[in-house]
Amino acid sequence: MADGVKPRVKAPKQAAAGEVVTMKCLISHNMESGQRKGSDGNKIPRSIINRFTCEFNGKMVIDVAMEPAISTNPYFQFDATVPEAGEFKFTWYDDDGSVYEDSKKVAIG
């Protein structure tokens, strides 16, 4: 597990049924492409978030594959429809096998 990794999500706590809401997702992660060399002259191992997903009540909303050129602290903003009360689950997958998760409940109002 990489040090200092912190997922952050901004999502509404309440929405009308069928409303389209904006999700803002950021993960603090020092991405490393595997192309740079360290002070010892050896390549620094690749360490990137390689996939990001968002589900609502178990149904996929977005699934993004990332490549080594992705920036440090990747940020995603996207719209999602809230058909009913439920929970958004956000998941980031790291090259080292680590999985970082966050979730946000949305009530219908």
Jmol script that loads the backbone (N, CA, C; Angstrom):
load data "model"
ATOM      1  N   MET A   1       0.845  -1.180   0.000  1.00  0.00           N
ATOM      2  CA  MET A   1       0.000   0.000   0.000  1.00  0.00           C
ATOM      3  C   MET A   1       0.888   1.240   0.000  1.00  0.00           C
ATOM      4  N   ALA A   2       0.615   2.154  -0.896  1.00  0.00           N
ATOM      5  CA  ALA A   2       1.395   3.389  -1.003  1.00  0.00           C
ATOM      6  C   ALA A   2       1.147   4.279   0.211  1.00  0.00           C
ATOM      7  N   ASP A   3       2.141   5.070   0.575  1.00  0.00           N
ATOM      8  CA  ASP A   3       2.022   5.973   1.723  1.00  0.00           C
ATOM      9  C   ASP A   3       1.247   7.226   1.360  1.00  0.00           C
ATOM     10  N   GLY A   4       0.461   7.730   2.293  1.00  0.00           N
ATOM     11  CA  GLY A   4      -0.223   9.011   2.129  1.00  0.00           C
ATOM     12  C   GLY A   4      -1.356   9.026   1.130  1.00  0.00           C
ATOM     13  N   VAL A   5      -1.897   7.865   0.782  1.00  0.00           N
ATOM     14  CA  VAL A   5      -2.993   7.817  -0.186  1.00  0.00           C
ATOM     15  C   VAL A   5      -4.296   8.138   0.534  1.00  0.00           C
ATOM     16  N   LYS A   6      -5.021   9.119  -0.019  1.00  0.00           N
ATOM     17  CA  LYS A   6      -6.272   9.525   0.619  1.00  0.00           C
ATOM     18  C   LYS A   6      -7.317   9.850  -0.439  1.00  0.00           C
ATOM     19  N   PRO A   7      -8.378   9.027  -0.521  1.00  0.00           N
ATOM     20  CA  PRO A   7      -9.457   9.359  -1.462  1.00  0.00           C
ATOM     21  C   PRO A   7     -10.397  10.405  -0.861  1.00  0.00           C
ATOM     22  N   ARG A   8     -10.887  11.294  -1.711  1.00  0.00           N
ATOM     23  CA  ARG A   8     -11.852  12.312  -1.287  1.00  0.00           C
ATOM     24  C   ARG A   8     -12.942  12.407  -2.335  1.00  0.00           C
ATOM     25  N   VAL A   9     -14.193  12.456  -1.859  1.00  0.00           N
ATOM     26  CA  VAL A   9     -15.340  12.518  -2.758  1.00  0.00           C
ATOM     27  C   VAL A   9     -16.300  13.589  -2.278  1.00  0.00           C
ATOM     28  N   LYS A  10     -16.785  14.375  -3.222  1.00  0.00           N
ATOM     29  CA  LYS A  10     -17.822  15.351  -2.927  1.00  0.00           C
ATOM     30  C   LYS A  10     -19.059  14.938  -3.721  1.00  0.00           C
ATOM     31  N   ALA A  11     -20.119  14.611  -2.977  1.00  0.00           N
ATOM     32  CA  ALA A  11     -21.377  14.166  -3.592  1.00  0.00           C
ATOM     33  C   ALA A  11     -22.528  14.731  -2.769  1.00  0.00           C
ATOM     34  N   PRO A  12     -23.679  14.973  -3.390  1.00  0.00           N
ATOM     35  CA  PRO A  12     -24.814  15.497  -2.628  1.00  0.00           C
ATOM     36  C   PRO A  12     -25.354  14.452  -1.650  1.00  0.00           C
ATOM     37  N   LYS A  13     -25.872  14.922  -0.534  1.00  0.00           N
ATOM     38  CA  LYS A  13     -26.473  14.018   0.454  1.00  0.00           C
ATOM     39  C   LYS A  13     -27.926  13.730   0.127  1.00  0.00           C
ATOM     40  N   GLN A  14     -28.504  14.593  -0.708  1.00  0.00           N
ATOM     41  CA  GLN A  14     -29.912  14.445  -1.057  1.00  0.00           C
ATOM     42  C   GLN A  14     -30.109  14.882  -2.502  1.00  0.00           C
ATOM     43  N   ALA A  15     -31.055  14.223  -3.174  1.00  0.00           N
ATOM     44  CA  ALA A  15     -31.389  14.561  -4.558  1.00  0.00           C
ATOM     45  C   ALA A  15     -32.826  14.135  -4.825  1.00  0.00           C
ATOM     46  N   ALA A  16     -33.412  14.691  -5.861  1.00  0.00           N
ATOM     47  CA  ALA A  16     -34.745  14.265  -6.287  1.00  0.00           C
ATOM     48  C   ALA A  16     -34.600  12.999  -7.131  1.00  0.00           C
ATOM     49  N   ALA A  17     -35.587  12.120  -7.107  1.00  0.00           N
ATOM     50  CA  ALA A  17     -35.545  10.907  -7.924  1.00  0.00           C
ATOM     51  C   ALA A  17     -35.394  11.292  -9.387  1.00  0.00           C
ATOM     52  N   GLY A  18     -34.416  10.703 -10.057  1.00  0.00           N
ATOM     53  CA  GLY A  18     -34.156  10.998 -11.461  1.00  0.00           C
ATOM     54  C   GLY A  18     -33.259  12.193 -11.697  1.00  0.00           C
ATOM     55  N   GLU A  19     -32.854  12.872 -10.643  1.00  0.00           N
ATOM     56  CA  GLU A  19     -31.997  14.064 -10.786  1.00  0.00           C
ATOM     57  C   GLU A  19     -30.590  13.665 -11.201  1.00  0.00           C
ATOM     58  N   VAL A  20     -29.985  14.504 -12.033  1.00  0.00           N
ATOM     59  CA  VAL A  20     -28.591  14.315 -12.428  1.00  0.00           C
ATOM     60  C   VAL A  20     -27.736  15.153 -11.482  1.00  0.00           C
ATOM     61  N   VAL A  21     -26.774  14.507 -10.827  1.00  0.00           N
ATOM     62  CA  VAL A  21     -25.911  15.185  -9.862  1.00  0.00           C
ATOM     63  C   VAL A  21     -24.461  15.094 -10.325  1.00  0.00           C
ATOM     64  N   THR A  22     -23.651  16.009  -9.852  1.00  0.00           N
ATOM     65  CA  THR A  22     -22.232  16.040 -10.193  1.00  0.00           C
ATOM     66  C   THR A  22     -21.407  15.437  -9.067  1.00  0.00           C
ATOM     67  N   MET A  23     -20.537  14.519  -9.420  1.00  0.00           N
ATOM     68  CA  MET A  23     -19.620  13.878  -8.485  1.00  0.00           C
ATOM     69  C   MET A  23     -18.224  14.444  -8.712  1.00  0.00           C
ATOM     70  N   LYS A  24     -17.524  14.703  -7.631  1.00  0.00           N
ATOM     71  CA  LYS A  24     -16.141  15.181  -7.714  1.00  0.00           C
ATOM     72  C   LYS A  24     -15.283  14.242  -6.882  1.00  0.00           C
ATOM     73  N   CYS A  25     -14.306  13.610  -7.538  1.00  0.00           N
ATOM     74  CA  CYS A  25     -13.501  12.574  -6.884  1.00  0.00           C
ATOM     75  C   CYS A  25     -12.015  12.864  -7.083  1.00  0.00           C
ATOM     76  N   LEU A  26     -11.274  12.822  -5.986  1.00  0.00           N
ATOM     77  CA  LEU A  26      -9.834  13.072  -6.013  1.00  0.00           C
ATOM     78  C   LEU A  26      -9.169  12.045  -5.123  1.00  0.00           C
ATOM     79  N   ILE A  27      -8.032  11.556  -5.549  1.00  0.00           N
ATOM     80  CA  ILE A  27      -7.244  10.695  -4.670  1.00  0.00           C
ATOM     81  C   ILE A  27      -5.827  11.239  -4.618  1.00  0.00           C
ATOM     82  N   SER A  28      -5.334  11.441  -3.405  1.00  0.00           N
ATOM     83  CA  SER A  28      -3.952  11.895  -3.215  1.00  0.00           C
ATOM     84  C   SER A  28      -3.050  10.678  -3.377  1.00  0.00           C
ATOM     85  N   HIS A  29      -2.251  10.673  -4.424  1.00  0.00           N
ATOM     86  CA  HIS A  29      -1.377   9.543  -4.704  1.00  0.00           C
ATOM     87  C   HIS A  29      -0.201  10.033  -5.535  1.00  0.00           C
ATOM     88  N   ASN A  30       1.005   9.774  -5.071  1.00  0.00           N
ATOM     89  CA  ASN A  30       2.211  10.152  -5.820  1.00  0.00           C
ATOM     90  C   ASN A  30       2.463   9.121  -6.902  1.00  0.00           C
ATOM     91  N   MET A  31       1.926   9.372  -8.064  1.00  0.00           N
ATOM     92  CA  MET A  31       2.054   8.428  -9.173  1.00  0.00           C
ATOM     93  C   MET A  31       3.512   8.325  -9.615  1.00  0.00           C
ATOM     94  N   GLU A  32       3.913   7.127  -9.970  1.00  0.00           N
ATOM     95  CA  GLU A  32       5.261   6.899 -10.486  1.00  0.00           C
ATOM     96  C   GLU A  32       5.140   6.022 -11.723  1.00  0.00           C
ATOM     97  N   SER A  33       5.605   6.535 -12.854  1.00  0.00           N
ATOM     98  CA  SER A  33       5.427   5.857 -14.146  1.00  0.00           C
ATOM     99  C   SER A  33       6.316   4.633 -14.335  1.00  0.00           C
ATOM    100  N   GLY A  34       7.374   4.525 -13.561  1.00  0.00           N
ATOM    101  CA  GLY A  34       8.318   3.426 -13.747  1.00  0.00           C
ATOM    102  C   GLY A  34       9.413   3.768 -14.741  1.00  0.00           C
ATOM    103  N   GLN A  35       9.407   4.991 -15.248  1.00  0.00           N
ATOM    104  CA  GLN A  35      10.402   5.424 -16.233  1.00  0.00           C
ATOM    105  C   GLN A  35      11.569   6.186 -15.604  1.00  0.00           C
ATOM    106  N   ARG A  36      11.357   6.769 -14.428  1.00  0.00           N
ATOM    107  CA  ARG A  36      12.417   7.585 -13.798  1.00  0.00           C
ATOM    108  C   ARG A  36      13.397   6.710 -13.019  1.00  0.00           C
ATOM    109  N   LYS A  37      14.590   7.260 -12.832  1.00  0.00           N
ATOM    110  CA  LYS A  37      15.603   6.572 -12.037  1.00  0.00           C
ATOM    111  C   LYS A  37      15.755   7.291 -10.702  1.00  0.00           C
ATOM    112  N   GLY A  38      16.024   6.501  -9.669  1.00  0.00           N
ATOM    113  CA  GLY A  38      16.254   7.048  -8.336  1.00  0.00           C
ATOM    114  C   GLY A  38      17.689   7.507  -8.187  1.00  0.00           C
ATOM    115  N   SER A  39      18.036   7.996  -7.003  1.00  0.00           N
ATOM    116  CA  SER A  39      19.391   8.491  -6.754  1.00  0.00           C
ATOM    117  C   SER A  39      20.440   7.380  -6.848  1.00  0.00           C
ATOM    118  N   ASP A  40      19.996   6.120  -6.729  1.00  0.00           N
ATOM    119  CA  ASP A  40      20.920   4.988  -6.847  1.00  0.00           C
ATOM    120  C   ASP A  40      21.130   4.547  -8.295  1.00  0.00           C
ATOM    121  N   GLY A  41      20.428   5.204  -9.241  1.00  0.00           N
ATOM    122  CA  GLY A  41      20.568   4.880 -10.654  1.00  0.00           C
ATOM    123  C   GLY A  41      19.607   3.808 -11.149  1.00  0.00           C
ATOM    124  N   ASN A  42      18.880   3.187 -10.252  1.00  0.00           N
ATOM    125  CA  ASN A  42      17.916   2.157 -10.642  1.00  0.00           C
ATOM    126  C   ASN A  42      16.551   2.774 -10.899  1.00  0.00           C
ATOM    127  N   LYS A  43      15.794   2.109 -11.784  1.00  0.00           N
ATOM    128  CA  LYS A  43      14.446   2.606 -12.066  1.00  0.00           C
ATOM    129  C   LYS A  43      13.570   2.519 -10.821  1.00  0.00           C
ATOM    130  N   ILE A  44      12.772   3.547 -10.624  1.00  0.00           N
ATOM    131  CA  ILE A  44      11.798   3.553  -9.532  1.00  0.00           C
ATOM    132  C   ILE A  44      10.616   2.721 -10.013  1.00  0.00           C
ATOM    133  N   PRO A  45      10.176   1.739  -9.231  1.00  0.00           N
ATOM    134  CA  PRO A  45       9.078   0.868  -9.679  1.00  0.00           C
ATOM    135  C   PRO A  45       7.797   1.645  -9.983  1.00  0.00           C
ATOM    136  N   ARG A  46       7.100   1.178 -10.994  1.00  0.00           N
ATOM    137  CA  ARG A  46       5.832   1.795 -11.374  1.00  0.00           C
ATOM    138  C   ARG A  46       4.849   1.673 -10.213  1.00  0.00           C
ATOM    139  N   SER A  47       4.164   2.760  -9.932  1.00  0.00           N
ATOM    140  CA  SER A  47       3.137   2.784  -8.891  1.00  0.00           C
ATOM    141  C   SER A  47       2.106   3.823  -9.284  1.00  0.00           C
ATOM    142  N   ILE A  48       1.036   3.365  -9.938  1.00  0.00           N
ATOM    143  CA  ILE A  48      -0.019   4.291 -10.334  1.00  0.00           C
ATOM    144  C   ILE A  48      -1.380   3.708  -9.951  1.00  0.00           C
ATOM    145  N   ILE A  49      -2.343   4.595  -9.833  1.00  0.00           N
ATOM    146  CA  ILE A  49      -3.727   4.165  -9.747  1.00  0.00           C
ATOM    147  C   ILE A  49      -4.081   3.792 -11.182  1.00  0.00           C
ATOM    148  N   ASN A  50      -4.436   2.525 -11.416  1.00  0.00           N
ATOM    149  CA  ASN A  50      -4.647   2.092 -12.795  1.00  0.00           C
ATOM    150  C   ASN A  50      -6.118   1.939 -13.175  1.00  0.00           C
ATOM    151  N   ARG A  51      -7.015   2.088 -12.183  1.00  0.00           N
ATOM    152  CA  ARG A  51      -8.441   1.971 -12.489  1.00  0.00           C
ATOM    153  C   ARG A  51      -9.249   2.709 -11.431  1.00  0.00           C
ATOM    154  N   PHE A  52     -10.325   3.331 -11.881  1.00  0.00           N
ATOM    155  CA  PHE A  52     -11.266   4.008 -10.984  1.00  0.00           C
ATOM    156  C   PHE A  52     -12.673   3.591 -11.381  1.00  0.00           C
ATOM    157  N   THR A  53     -13.489   3.215 -10.404  1.00  0.00           N
ATOM    158  CA  THR A  53     -14.871   2.857 -10.686  1.00  0.00           C
ATOM    159  C   THR A  53     -15.810   3.554  -9.712  1.00  0.00           C
ATOM    160  N   CYS A  54     -17.036   3.718 -10.158  1.00  0.00           N
ATOM    161  CA  CYS A  54     -18.105   4.229  -9.310  1.00  0.00           C
ATOM    162  C   CYS A  54     -19.340   3.377  -9.585  1.00  0.00           C
ATOM    163  N   GLU A  55     -19.955   2.901  -8.519  1.00  0.00           N
ATOM    164  CA  GLU A  55     -21.190   2.119  -8.625  1.00  0.00           C
ATOM    165  C   GLU A  55     -22.273   2.798  -7.801  1.00  0.00           C
ATOM    166  N   PHE A  56     -23.511   2.620  -8.229  1.00  0.00           N
ATOM    167  CA  PHE A  56     -24.655   3.086  -7.449  1.00  0.00           C
ATOM    168  C   PHE A  56     -25.550   1.893  -7.187  1.00  0.00           C
ATOM    169  N   ASN A  57     -25.709   1.553  -5.920  1.00  0.00           N
ATOM    170  CA  ASN A  57     -26.491   0.378  -5.521  1.00  0.00           C
ATOM    171  C   ASN A  57     -26.076  -0.865  -6.303  1.00  0.00           C
ATOM    172  N   GLY A  58     -24.769  -1.035  -6.510  1.00  0.00           N
ATOM    173  CA  GLY A  58     -24.244  -2.215  -7.184  1.00  0.00           C
ATOM    174  C   GLY A  58     -24.210  -2.156  -8.698  1.00  0.00           C
ATOM    175  N   LYS A  59     -24.725  -1.080  -9.293  1.00  0.00           N
ATOM    176  CA  LYS A  59     -24.709  -0.934 -10.756  1.00  0.00           C
ATOM    177  C   LYS A  59     -23.607   0.044 -11.154  1.00  0.00           C
ATOM    178  N   MET A  60     -22.827  -0.356 -12.153  1.00  0.00           N
ATOM    179  CA  MET A  60     -21.708   0.461 -12.593  1.00  0.00           C
ATOM    180  C   MET A  60     -22.185   1.789 -13.185  1.00  0.00           C
ATOM    181  N   VAL A  61     -21.568   2.881 -12.730  1.00  0.00           N
ATOM    182  CA  VAL A  61     -21.833   4.228 -13.240  1.00  0.00           C
ATOM    183  C   VAL A  61     -20.708   4.650 -14.170  1.00  0.00           C
ATOM    184  N   ILE A  62     -19.463   4.397 -13.741  1.00  0.00           N
ATOM    185  CA  ILE A  62     -18.291   4.775 -14.534  1.00  0.00           C
ATOM    186  C   ILE A  62     -17.162   3.802 -14.215  1.00  0.00           C
ATOM    187  N   ASP A  63     -16.368   3.487 -15.235  1.00  0.00           N
ATOM    188  CA  ASP A  63     -15.228   2.590 -15.087  1.00  0.00           C
ATOM    189  C   ASP A  63     -14.112   3.155 -15.970  1.00  0.00           C
ATOM    190  N   VAL A  64     -13.044   3.645 -15.338  1.00  0.00           N
ATOM    191  CA  VAL A  64     -11.967   4.322 -16.061  1.00  0.00           C
ATOM    192  C   VAL A  64     -10.660   3.553 -15.898  1.00  0.00           C
ATOM    193  N   ALA A  65     -10.018   3.230 -17.021  1.00  0.00           N
ATOM    194  CA  ALA A  65      -8.678   2.632 -16.997  1.00  0.00           C
ATOM    195  C   ALA A  65      -7.663   3.757 -17.152  1.00  0.00           C
ATOM    196  N   MET A  66      -6.617   3.738 -16.341  1.00  0.00           N
ATOM    197  CA  MET A  66      -5.589   4.784 -16.387  1.00  0.00           C
ATOM    198  C   MET A  66      -4.249   4.189 -16.790  1.00  0.00           C
ATOM    199  N   GLU A  67      -3.457   4.979 -17.476  1.00  0.00           N
ATOM    200  CA  GLU A  67      -2.147   4.572 -17.971  1.00  0.00           C
ATOM    201  C   GLU A  67      -1.054   5.357 -17.242  1.00  0.00           C
ATOM    202  N   PRO A  68       0.222   5.005 -17.432  1.00  0.00           N
ATOM    203  CA  PRO A  68       1.310   5.665 -16.702  1.00  0.00           C
ATOM    204  C   PRO A  68       1.383   7.181 -16.862  1.00  0.00           C
ATOM    205  N   ALA A  69       0.819   7.740 -17.909  1.00  0.00           N
ATOM    206  CA  ALA A  69       0.898   9.187 -18.116  1.00  0.00           C
ATOM    207  C   ALA A  69      -0.106   9.969 -17.258  1.00  0.00           C
ATOM    208  N   ILE A  70      -0.921   9.280 -16.453  1.00  0.00           N
ATOM    209  CA  ILE A  70      -1.904   9.964 -15.612  1.00  0.00           C
ATOM    210  C   ILE A  70      -1.167  10.838 -14.592  1.00  0.00           C
ATOM    211  N   SER A  71      -1.755  11.972 -14.279  1.00  0.00           N
ATOM    212  CA  SER A  71      -1.099  12.915 -13.372  1.00  0.00           C
ATOM    213  C   SER A  71      -1.147  12.441 -11.920  1.00  0.00           C
ATOM    214  N   THR A  72      -0.294  13.028 -11.122  1.00  0.00           N
ATOM    215  CA  THR A  72      -0.334  12.821  -9.682  1.00  0.00           C
ATOM    216  C   THR A  72      -1.674  13.328  -9.165  1.00  0.00           C
ATOM    217  N   ASN A  73      -2.220  12.678  -8.161  1.00  0.00           N
ATOM    218  CA  ASN A  73      -3.490  13.067  -7.545  1.00  0.00           C
ATOM    219  C   ASN A  73      -4.618  13.178  -8.578  1.00  0.00           C
ATOM    220  N   PRO A  74      -4.954  12.092  -9.258  1.00  0.00           N
ATOM    221  CA  PRO A  74      -5.971  12.166 -10.310  1.00  0.00           C
ATOM    222  C   PRO A  74      -7.336  12.617  -9.781  1.00  0.00           C
ATOM    223  N   TYR A  75      -7.971  13.470 -10.565  1.00  0.00           N
ATOM    224  CA  TYR A  75      -9.265  14.076 -10.225  1.00  0.00           C
ATOM    225  C   TYR A  75     -10.257  13.733 -11.328  1.00  0.00           C
ATOM    226  N   PHE A  76     -11.427  13.295 -10.930  1.00  0.00           N
ATOM    227  CA  PHE A  76     -12.506  13.014 -11.877  1.00  0.00           C
ATOM    228  C   PHE A  76     -13.746  13.766 -11.452  1.00  0.00           C
ATOM    229  N   GLN A  77     -14.412  14.349 -12.426  1.00  0.00           N
ATOM    230  CA  GLN A  77     -15.710  14.980 -12.212  1.00  0.00           C
ATOM    231  C   GLN A  77     -16.647  14.430 -13.276  1.00  0.00           C
ATOM    232  N   PHE A  78     -17.800  13.931 -12.841  1.00  0.00           N
ATOM    233  CA  PHE A  78     -18.750  13.360 -13.790  1.00  0.00           C
ATOM    234  C   PHE A  78     -20.160  13.503 -13.241  1.00  0.00           C
ATOM    235  N   ASP A  79     -21.131  13.385 -14.124  1.00  0.00           N
ATOM    236  CA  ASP A  79     -22.538  13.453 -13.747  1.00  0.00           C
ATOM    237  C   ASP A  79     -23.103  12.044 -13.634  1.00  0.00           C
ATOM    238  N   ALA A  80     -24.011  11.868 -12.683  1.00  0.00           N
ATOM    239  CA  ALA A  80     -24.675  10.579 -12.488  1.00  0.00           C
ATOM    240  C   ALA A  80     -26.139  10.829 -12.150  1.00  0.00           C
ATOM    241  N   THR A  81     -26.996   9.959 -12.628  1.00  0.00           N
ATOM    242  CA  THR A  81     -28.423  10.048 -12.331  1.00  0.00           C
ATOM    243  C   THR A  81     -28.708   9.276 -11.049  1.00  0.00           C
ATOM    244  N   VAL A  82     -29.529   9.882 -10.177  1.00  0.00           N
ATOM    245  CA  VAL A  82     -29.926   9.242  -8.930  1.00  0.00           C
ATOM    246  C   VAL A  82     -31.362   8.744  -9.096  1.00  0.00           C
ATOM    247  N   PRO A  83     -31.557   7.470  -9.431  1.00  0.00           N
ATOM    248  CA  PRO A  83     -32.905   6.963  -9.677  1.00  0.00           C
ATOM    249  C   PRO A  83     -33.706   6.706  -8.401  1.00  0.00           C
ATOM    250  N   GLU A  84     -32.983   6.477  -7.299  1.00  0.00           N
ATOM    251  CA  GLU A  84     -33.621   6.126  -6.031  1.00  0.00           C
ATOM    252  C   GLU A  84     -32.634   6.409  -4.905  1.00  0.00           C
ATOM    253  N   ALA A  85     -33.084   6.308  -3.680  1.00  0.00           N
ATOM    254  CA  ALA A  85     -32.175   6.443  -2.547  1.00  0.00           C
ATOM    255  C   ALA A  85     -31.168   5.298  -2.603  1.00  0.00           C
ATOM    256  N   GLY A  86     -29.960   5.577  -2.203  1.00  0.00           N
ATOM    257  CA  GLY A  86     -28.955   4.522  -2.242  1.00  0.00           C
ATOM    258  C   GLY A  86     -27.576   5.027  -1.907  1.00  0.00           C
ATOM    259  N   GLU A  87     -26.592   4.254  -2.354  1.00  0.00           N
ATOM    260  CA  GLU A  87     -25.218   4.567  -2.014  1.00  0.00           C
ATOM    261  C   GLU A  87     -24.317   4.486  -3.250  1.00  0.00           C
ATOM    262  N   PHE A  88     -23.506   5.508  -3.415  1.00  0.00           N
ATOM    263  CA  PHE A  88     -22.459   5.499  -4.427  1.00  0.00           C
ATOM    264  C   PHE A  88     -21.209   4.918  -3.779  1.00  0.00           C
ATOM    265  N   LYS A  89     -20.558   3.996  -4.475  1.00  0.00           N
ATOM    266  CA  LYS A  89     -19.317   3.400  -3.997  1.00  0.00           C
ATOM    267  C   LYS A  89     -18.221   3.745  -4.997  1.00  0.00           C
ATOM    268  N   PHE A  90     -17.156   4.352  -4.503  1.00  0.00           N
ATOM    269  CA  PHE A  90     -16.035   4.794  -5.322  1.00  0.00           C
ATOM    270  C   PHE A  90     -14.831   3.924  -4.984  1.00  0.00           C
ATOM    271  N   THR A  91     -14.154   3.395  -6.018  1.00  0.00           N
ATOM    272  CA  THR A  91     -13.032   2.482  -5.795  1.00  0.00           C
ATOM    273  C   THR A  91     -11.869   2.851  -6.713  1.00  0.00           C
ATOM    274  N   TRP A  92     -10.684   2.944  -6.123  1.00  0.00           N
ATOM    275  CA  TRP A  92      -9.452   3.188  -6.857  1.00  0.00           C
ATOM    276  C   TRP A  92      -8.568   1.963  -6.696  1.00  0.00           C
ATOM    277  N   TYR A  93      -7.966   1.505  -7.801  1.00  0.00           N
ATOM    278  CA  TYR A  93      -7.115   0.313  -7.794  1.00  0.00           C
ATOM    279  C   TYR A  93      -5.676   0.722  -8.079  1.00  0.00           C
ATOM    280  N   ASP A  94      -4.744   0.261  -7.240  1.00  0.00           N
ATOM    281  CA  ASP A  94      -3.330   0.588  -7.349  1.00  0.00           C
ATOM    282  C   ASP A  94      -2.575  -0.579  -7.979  1.00  0.00           C
ATOM    283  N   ASP A  95      -1.474  -0.287  -8.660  1.00  0.00           N
ATOM    284  CA  ASP A  95      -0.627  -1.321  -9.258  1.00  0.00           C
ATOM    285  C   ASP A  95      -0.168  -2.363  -8.248  1.00  0.00           C
ATOM    286  N   ASP A  96       0.053  -1.955  -7.009  1.00  0.00           N
ATOM    287  CA  ASP A  96       0.571  -2.891  -6.009  1.00  0.00           C
ATOM    288  C   ASP A  96      -0.517  -3.794  -5.418  1.00  0.00           C
ATOM    289  N   GLY A  97      -1.724  -3.707  -5.963  1.00  0.00           N
ATOM    290  CA  GLY A  97      -2.822  -4.536  -5.488  1.00  0.00           C
ATOM    291  C   GLY A  97      -3.695  -3.877  -4.439  1.00  0.00           C
ATOM    292  N   SER A  98      -3.284  -2.713  -3.970  1.00  0.00           N
ATOM    293  CA  SER A  98      -4.085  -1.995  -2.977  1.00  0.00           C
ATOM    294  C   SER A  98      -5.369  -1.483  -3.604  1.00  0.00           C
ATOM    295  N   VAL A  99      -6.417  -1.454  -2.803  1.00  0.00           N
ATOM    296  CA  VAL A  99      -7.709  -0.934  -3.234  1.00  0.00           C
ATOM    297  C   VAL A  99      -8.138   0.106  -2.213  1.00  0.00           C
ATOM    298  N   TYR A 100      -8.504   1.279  -2.702  1.00  0.00           N
ATOM    299  CA  TYR A 100      -8.942   2.379  -1.839  1.00  0.00           C
ATOM    300  C   TYR A 100     -10.404   2.653  -2.140  1.00  0.00           C
ATOM    301  N   GLU A 101     -11.197   2.778  -1.089  1.00  0.00           N
ATOM    302  CA  GLU A 101     -12.638   2.949  -1.292  1.00  0.00           C
ATOM    303  C   GLU A 101     -13.194   4.110  -0.479  1.00  0.00           C
ATOM    304  N   ASP A 102     -14.277   4.648  -0.979  1.00  0.00           N
ATOM    305  CA  ASP A 102     -15.071   5.644  -0.271  1.00  0.00           C
ATOM    306  C   ASP A 102     -16.510   5.433  -0.717  1.00  0.00           C
ATOM    307  N   SER A 103     -17.452   5.854   0.077  1.00  0.00           N
ATOM    308  CA  SER A 103     -18.850   5.727  -0.311  1.00  0.00           C
ATOM    309  C   SER A 103     -19.639   6.917   0.213  1.00  0.00           C
ATOM    310  N   LYS A 104     -20.708   7.232  -0.482  1.00  0.00           N
ATOM    311  CA  LYS A 104     -21.574   8.347  -0.107  1.00  0.00           C
ATOM    312  C   LYS A 104     -23.024   7.917  -0.296  1.00  0.00           C
ATOM    313  N   LYS A 105     -23.820   8.088   0.743  1.00  0.00           N
ATOM    314  CA  LYS A 105     -25.246   7.788   0.668  1.00  0.00           C
ATOM    315  C   LYS A 105     -25.987   9.003   0.146  1.00  0.00           C
ATOM    316  N   VAL A 106     -27.019   8.751  -0.648  1.00  0.00           N
ATOM    317  CA  VAL A 106     -27.852   9.808  -1.195  1.00  0.00           C
ATOM    318  C   VAL A 106     -29.305   9.481  -0.849  1.00  0.00           C
ATOM    319  N   ALA A 107     -29.958  10.438  -0.197  1.00  0.00           N
ATOM    320  CA  ALA A 107     -31.376  10.281   0.139  1.00  0.00           C
ATOM    321  C   ALA A 107     -32.219  10.963  -0.918  1.00  0.00           C
ATOM    322  N   ILE A 108     -33.438  10.507  -1.078  1.00  0.00           N
ATOM    323  CA  ILE A 108     -34.366  11.142  -2.013  1.00  0.00           C
ATOM    324  C   ILE A 108     -35.217  12.138  -1.220  1.00  0.00           C
ATOM    325  N   GLY A 109     -35.244  13.358  -1.738  1.00  0.00           N
ATOM    326  CA  GLY A 109     -35.979  14.379  -1.004  1.00  0.00           C
ATOM    327  C   GLY A 109     -36.839  15.237  -1.872  1.00  0.00           C
TER     328      GLY A 109
END
end "model"
wireframe off; spacefill off
backbone 0.3
color backbone group
